[in-house]
Structure formats: structure tokens, C-alpha cells
């Protein structure tokens, strides 16, 4: 039988997914148990994995400028050009 990727004689199947592996495809070997690269990475215990960098969202600094509001009521008025104007 042949390896699925390299078309070489296969050594054995992946113990997790069953993919046919040659000597070049074996990423991890435990005795007579063989693992392909994809399965070897996913089967590593969580404590031994390298942590991914944390995604930190920094809040945007917003500066609010306050303006004095006159005591008279301001309102929007429809102008001659069809746009509203604040008066």
C-alpha cells in the first residue's frame, strides 16, 4: 500500500484519523502508534501548548467638549434650499 501524500510505501495508519502514513508523514510516534501532523498538534495536552497572544481591545479615548447652550430654545427650521438649519 502507498502513502496518501508521498506515494511511498506506508509504515502504518494514523492512530487518530486512520490516514495512511509513510516515514516522511509521521509527525509523532509513541511506540507503534503513529500520528499525522494535523492529529499530533491537536492531541498535545493543553498545558503543553504555547499560549496564543491575547487579543486586547484598547478603549478609544473620547474627549467630550461641552459648549454653552444659550437659554433661548434652539430649533431646526427648514431653509429655502430644502435643508434644515439650526436657529
FENDANOR-V500575 format. One line per field, one symbol per residue. ss: DSSP state (H for helix, E for strand, L for the rest). A space follows every 10 residues. Layout:
ss = ???
This chain:
ss = LELLLLLLEL LEEELLLLLE ELLLLLLEEE LLEEELHHHH HHLLLHHHLL LLLLLLLLLL LLLLLLLLLL LLLLLEEELL LLLEEEL
